Amino acid sequence: MTPTRELAHQLIDRLPDTQLSGLVQFLETIVDPATAALRNAPLDDEPDTEEEKLAVTEARDWLRNNGGKGIPHAEAMTC
């Protein structure tokens, strides 16, 4: 282990539990910024259009009429 990594571990070990979650979020942002961005992204709050509502209704009807079974991925990819 490098001296810098060892020092980081020692400092983390000295932190009170109440500060660990903030540190973890900070480290996640550095190590994996895409995941951090997704975690902090706002929810999609746009209202559904009538076209989208109709498509969802049709999909649910189709699924219900086909015994609750969807199309296998491999089969869907051949369409």
N, C-alpha and C positions, 0 to 999 in steps of 0.2 A: 504494500500500500504506500502511495506517495505521501510525503509529509503534509502536503496541502489537504489531501483527502482525509488523512488521519486527524488533522486539526478540525476539519469540518465535522467529522464524527464526534469529536470531543465537545465541540461547541453545541451540537445538537443534543448530546446527552445532558448538557447543563440547562437546557431550556425547560421551563415549566410546561406541563401538559397543555395549559390553556393557550400557549403560543404555537404549539406544533401544527395545528390545522392551517394557520396562516402561512407558516413556512412551507408546508406541503403544497399548498396552492401556488405559492411563488415558485417553488422548484418545478412543479408540473408545467407552469407557463414557460419556463426556460427550456426544459427538456422536451416538451411536446406542445409547442404553441398552437397547433391545429386543434388538439383536444381541448385546450384551455379556451380557445376562441368559440368552439362549439358549446362548451359548458356555459359560457357567458352570453351566448347569442339570444336575442329575444325570441319568444315564441311567435309563431306565425299567427297573427291576430287579424288577418284580412278575412272579411266575411266570404263564405263560399258563394260562388255564382250559381245561378239557376242551372247552368250547363253542368257544373261540377256536382250539384245535388242530384241531378238526373242520372249522371254517370254512376254515382255511388249506388243509387237505388237500383239501376239496371244490373250492376255487378252483384249486389246482394241477392237480387231475384235469381240471377243466373246460378249463383252458388247454391242457393236454397233448392232450386230445381234440379241440380246435379248432385244431390245427396251430400252436400257440404264439402265435396272434394274439388279442389282446384285442379289446374292443369300442371302436370309435372314440369319442372324447369326445362328438362331436355326437350320435351315436346313443344313447349312454348317457344323455344329458341329455333325450331325448325319452321315456324310459321312465317 
